[in-house]
Amino acid sequence: MLPTKIVVIGAGSAIFGLNTLATLMGSQRLRGSQLALVDRDRDALAPMGELAGRLNREWQARMDVTTHTHHADALQDAEFVILSIEVPPREALWRSDFEIPLKYGVRQPYAENGGPGGFAHAARNIGPVMEIVRDMEQACPNAWLLNFTNPMIRICDAVARYSGIRVVGLCHQIKAGYAMVGLALADELDIDVPAGFTNTHASPSTISPRRHVARQAMERIDIKAAGVNHFTWMLDVRDKRTGEDLYPLFAERWAAMDPAFEPLTRRVYQAFNQFPIPGDEHLCEYLPWVSDPATRPWEKYDISLYEWDLWGELRELGHAEIGKMASGHRDVEALRDADSEGALEIIENIAGAGTHYHLALNLPNQGYISNLPATAIVEVPGLVTGAGVQGVSAGCLPEPIAELCRREIAVARLCVDAAVGGDRQAALQCLLLDPVVTDLDVAQQILDDYLHTYREHLPQFWS
C-alpha cells in the first residue's frame, strides 16, 4: 500500500468529482490514504461525502475521508492536490463569453479556451486558482498539483510562472485523435464502429460511440502527438503488435472517407500535412480562418456551439444520481470502470516509485518541443516515476505548425500576465494577438465589456 494525502478541489462535480472519487477509492495501492474532498457548494459536496463513506465501506478502501467547504482547511501536508474548479454558473458564463463579442461583430467558433472567450474564462478562473496555490505554498509546498481546470495552457502557465508549486495538466482530448484514427483504420485494426459516431463534438449523442472506438484504438495503436493543449498534432502512429508505421495507410484511408466527417480537421491536414488531434470543435478555437462574419466558415465546417442548456440539465441529473447512490438507492459497481484521466496513475506511480507512460501531459517546456519557447506549457507524452513527471522529447514541430503554436503561447502568456496582475494593457494585447480579433477598436470594446460585466469576478482589474 502507498498511503498518502490527496486533496480533491471541485469534488462536488457530477462528472469530474464522481470519476475521481471512484478511481481513488477503487485503488488497491492507495488503501489507507487520507482523502480530503473540497467544494464550496455545500449541496454538491454533502452527497459526495456520503457516497465516499459508502464506497469506503463496501470497497474496503480504508481511507480517512474528510469534507471541506474551503481548501485552506484541507491542504496541510497534502502530497497531491487534484484541481477542477469553475467560477459558477459555468454554462451561463460560457454563453455570456460567447455573446458579448457578438455585440461588436465578433463571432467566436466556440469561446471556451481560445478567442476572446478564452481570455474571459481564464481571467475568472486564474484568481481562485492562484488563491489555492498561494495556500499550497504555505501548507504543502512540495505537493504536486494535478490540474483539470480550463483553459488548460493558461491555468498551468499561471501556476508554473507565478508560484513555486509543481503543476501538471491532464486532458483527455488525445482520445479524439485515437477515435478518428481508429475509425479510418477500422477494417485493418478490426475495430467495431457503432452507429452514431458522426463527429468528435462534445454532444451527448456522439460521446458514447466515439469513446467506444477510441478505447479499441488505444489497445491496438500508439499515437505520438505534441503541441499545446487542444492544439496537438500527430507526429507518429504505429501498430502496437507489429511496430508498423501506420501513418501512410492512415493518410490513404482518411482521404477516402466521407469529406463531411471532421471537415475542418480535413482541410487543416491537407494544408499542413500533419494530422491535428483535437477534432474540429476544439481545433477551431486557435485558427484565424473560422470566424469571418462575411463568409461564415463555421457553417461550412459544421462547427456547433456547446449545448449549454442541455449540459446544464445533464449536470443536474448527474447530481441527482449521486444523491441516489449516496443514499443506497443506486448500485455503485459501475463506478469501478470510472477513469481518472491520469490522476490515479500519476499518484500511484509517484507515491510508489513506479513507472507509467502517459499519452498527454501539459508541462513547462524543458526542451520537449525544441522549436517552442522554453518553459511555455506544452502537451507531450510523458513518464511518471518516483522522481516525478517528465516529458518525452518530441523534437521539432514542422515550422508552420510551430508558428501557430507560438502565437497561441504568446496569447496565453499575455492573458496570464493580465489576469495575475490586473494589467489592462496586457489584456488588450492578448485580445489583439488572438486570431479571432481583427480590429483595434473592437478589441478594446470587447475588453471593456468583459471587465464591466464580470467586475465581481475580476477585482484585480479594478483595484
N, C-alpha and C positions, 0 to 999 in steps of 0.2 A: 504494500500500500504506500501511497505517496501523500500523506496528509499535508495540506497546505491551506492557505486562506484565500478565498476567492470572493470578490465583491462584484455583484451584477447591478449596474446602474441603468435603469429603464426596465427593471424586471417585471413591471406590470403590463408590458406589451403583450397583446394577444398572439402575436406571431413570434417575434424575437424572444420575448421573455419565456414563453412556453417551451420553445425548442431548446433554449439554453438550459433551462431548469431540468428538462427531461434528460438531456445528454449528460449533464454533470451528475445527476442523481443515478443515472444508469451506469456510470463508470465504475468498474471493479477496482481500478487503480487509485481512485480518489476517495475511497471509503474512509470515513473518519475525519474528513476535512471540515473546515469552517466555511460556511456559505452565508454571505450577507446579501439579502435581497433589498434593493433600494428603489423606491419610486415615490415621487411627490404626490401622485394621485392615490390617495388612501383607498378609494373604492376599487381601483385596479389592483393594488398591492395586497389587500386583505385576502381575497380568494387565492392569489398566487401563493401566499404564505401558507394557507390551509392545504393547498394542493401539495406544496413541498413537504408538509407534515405527513400527508398520506403516502407520497412516494417514498419518503424516508422509512416509513414503517413497512410498507408492502414490498419494497425493493431492497430492504435491509442495507440502506446506504450508510447508516450510522453517522450521518453528518450533523454537525452542530449548526442549526439553521436559525438565523435571526432576520427580522424585517425592520426597515428603517425608512422614514419619510425624508431624511436628509442624509446626503452622502457623508458628511463630516462625522456622523455618528458611527459609521461603518468602516472607515478606511484604516484605522490604526493597525499597523503591522501586516497589511494585506500584501500578498505576493503577486496577485493578478487582479486587475480591475477590467471587467468587460463593460464596454460603454455603448449604449444605443439609446440616445435621447433625441427628442424633438421638442422644440418650443410649440406648445399647442395653441389652437387646434390645427393639426397637421394639414388636413385636406383643405380647410378654409383658407389658411395662409398660403398654401401652394397655389390655389386658384387665384388668390389676390396677386401673388407674384407674377402670374401669367397675365392677368387682366390690366394691371396698372400700365405696363408699357404699351398695351393696345391703344390707350388714350392718345399716345404720341406717335402712332403709326408703326410700332414695332411689334411684329407677331412672332413670338418665340416658338420654336418647334416643340419644346417640352417643358422648360422652365424649372427643372429640378436642380441640376448640378452645373449647368453651363448657361450662357446667356445672362441677361440682367437678373433673371430669377435665381440663378446660381449665386450671384452676389448677395441678394436679399436673404436667401436660405442660409448661406454660410454665415453672414453677419449676425443673424439672430442666434445661431447655434454656437458660434465661437465664444460668446460671452459666458454662457453656462459651462461650456467645456473648460475654458480657462479657469473658472472658479474651482472646478473639480481638480484640475491638475495642480493648481496652487496649493490646495489642501493635501493632495498626494505628496507634494514636495516636503510637507511637514510631517505627515503621518506615515507614509510608506514610500520614501524616495527611491527605493530600489525596485519597486514593483513594475511589472510590465502592464502597459495599457493596451488592451486589445479593442480596437475601435471599429464600430459598425456605423457610426453616425455619418450621414452625408451632409454636404458634398465631401466625399472621402479625401480627395487630394488636399482640399483646403483645411479640413479639420486636422488631418495628420500633420500638415505643414505648420499650422499654428502651434501644435504641441511640440513638434521637433525643434522649431526655431525660437520659441518663446518660453520654453520650460526645460527643466532637466530630466523630464520623465521619458523613459524609453517607450516608443509607440510603434505598433504595427497595425496596419489597416487590413481588414478582411472583407472580401466581396465575392459573391457567387457568380458574377456576370460571365466569367470564363465558361461557365456551363452552357451559355447560349451558343458559344463557339462550338463546343462539343456537340450540341444538338444539331447545328447546321451542318457540320462535317459528317455527323452520323447519318443525317438524312440523305446527304449527297452520296454517301458510300454504303447505303443500307444494304444493297444487294451483295456487295463484296464482303461486308462485315457481318452479314446475317443478323441485321437489326430489325426488330419489329417496329413498324411505324403505325401508330394508331390514327384513326380519323381525328381531325381537329387540329393537327399540327400545321397551321397555315402561316404562322409568323412567330417572331420572338417577343411580341408586345406583352406588356405587363397586364394582360387581361385574364380574368378568371377562366375564360373559356379555352385558352390556349396553354396555360401554365402546366396543367397535368400531362397532356401529351408531349409537350416539349421536354419536361423532366424525364418522362419515360424513355425518350430517345437518348437524352444526354446520359442517363445512368448506364445504358448499354454501351454507348460510345466510349465512356470513360473506362470501361472494362477492357476494351479492345484496342484503343489507340492512345497515344501520348501526344499532346499538343504543347509546344513551347511558344508562349506568347509574351510580349513585352510592350511597354509604352507607359501611359498613365491611366489611371482608373477610368473605366468605361470608354477607353480610347486606346485599347491594346491591339496588337497586330500579330497574326500567326506567322512565326518565323520558321517553324518546323512541325511536321506531323508524321508520325510513324506508327506502324503496326506493332503492338506490344508483343505479339507472338513471334514475328519474324524479323523485326527491326527494319522492314522495308520502308523506304521513303514514299509516303503516300501523297505528297503534295502534287506531283504531276497528274496522278489519277484523279485526285480531288478536283483539280482545275478543269479537267476534261468533263467530269460528271456534273460539276457545278454549272458549267457553260451550257449543258444540255437540259438543265432544269427549267421549270416554269419561270419566265422572267418576272412574273408578278410576285414571286417569293423573295422577300427582303430586297426590293428594288434599289434602295439607296446603297446598301452594302454591295450590291452587284456593280453599280456604277463606280463606286469608290475603288473596288477591287480592280476593275478594268483600267481605271486611270492610274493607279499607283502600283499595280502588280504585286500587291501584298494584301492578304485577306484580313479585313477588320473583324475582330472577335465579338464586339458587344451586341450586335444586332441593330437594326435601324433605329429603334426608339431611343437608345442611348447614344449611338454614334452621331445622330443628328445634332446633338447639343453643341458640338465642338467644331462644326463646319460652317463656312461662310456662304454656303450655297443652298440653304434650306429655309430661308426666312424672307425672301424677297416678296413684298406685298403685291407687286405687279404680276409676277409670274406664278405665284402661289405654289412653290415646289412641294410643299407638304401634301398637296393633293396628288401630284404626280407620283410621289413616293409613298403615298398612303400612310403618312405619319399621324397616328392618332394621339390625342391628348390622354393624360392619365384620367381614369374614370373615378373622379373624386367622390361623387355621391355613392357609387356602388361600393368602393373600397371602404368608405366610412360605415356603410351598413354592414359589410362583412366583418369589419373590426368589432362592431357591437355584438354581432352574432358570436364571434370568437370569444369575447369576454363572457358571454352567457354560457358557452360550452365549458369554459374554465371553471365557472361557478358550479356547474353540474358535476364536473369531475372532482372538484374540491369537496363537495358535499356527499360524494359517494354515489351519485345518480348516473354516472357515466363510467364506462370501463376505461382504464388507463393503459392497457397493454399496447395499444397502437403507438403510444408515445415512445416505446422502445426503439422505433425506427426514426426518431427525430434526428435532425442534422444540425450540429452547432456551427456549421460553415467554417470550421477550422479552429474555433476557440478551444474545444476539448483537446484536440491533438496537440496544440501548442502548449497548453497547461501540462498535460501528461508528460510530454517529452522534455520540456524544460525542467519540471519538477523531478522527473525520474531519470534524467540524463539519457534519454532515448535518442533515436534518430528518426525524423519524419520529413519526407519530401512533400512540400505543399505547392499546388499548381500556381497560385497567385497570391503574392504578398505585397502590400504597399509599405515601402520603406524609404528612408532617406538614401539618395543615390550615392553609393560608395564605389563608383566605377562600374556598377552593374550594367548600365547603358552608357557606353563611353562617349557618345556624342549628345548627351543631355546634361544639363548643368549639375555640378556636384551638389549634393545634399538636397536637391529637389526630390519631392515624393514621386517615386516611380513604382510601377507594378511589374514584378518579375516573379518567376518561380523562386522557391527558397528552401533552405534546410533549417529545421528546428532541432536543436540539441540541448544538452545541459548548459552549454555556453550561451544559449540564446537563439536569436533569429538572424540568419544570414542569407542575403540574396544570392542567386546564381547569376553569373555573368551572362548577359545576352549579346555582348559585343556592341556593334554599331547598328542602329536602325538605318534603313535607307534614308538618304538625306532629305528628300521631300517630306517623308513621314516624320522625321525628327524635327523638321521645322514646324510642322503642325503641332507637335507635342510641345515644342519650346514656347510657342505662342500661348498655349493653354497654361503652361507652367508660369509664365510671366503674369498672366491674368490672375491666376490663383494666388501668387505671392503678393500682388498688389491688393487683392481682396483681403488677405490675411493681415497685411500691414495696416490697412484701413480699419478693419474690424477690431484689431487688438488696440490700436492707438487712437481710434476715433478720428482718423485722418481723412477729411473730406476730399482733399486733393488726390490722395492715393485711390480713394473710392471712385472719383471721376476718371482717373487714368485707367482703372480696372475696367470700367464700362467702355471707355473709348478704344481699348485694345481688344475688347470682346468681338468675335467675328459677327455677332448678330447686329451690332450697333454701327451705323454708317454716317451719323450726323453729330456734330459737336453740341449743338443746342439741344437736340433730343436727348443725348446722354445726360446733360445737366438737368433737364426736366424730369427724366425718369429717376435720377438720383434724388432730387429734391422731394419728389412724390413719395418714394420709398422711405426716406428719412422721416418725413412728416407722418406718413401712415403708420409706420412701425416705431414711432418715437418711444413708446413704453418698452419695446424690446431692444432698442438701440441707444441707451442713455449715454454711451461713450461719445456719441457724435454731438451731444448737446451740453456737455459739461464745459 
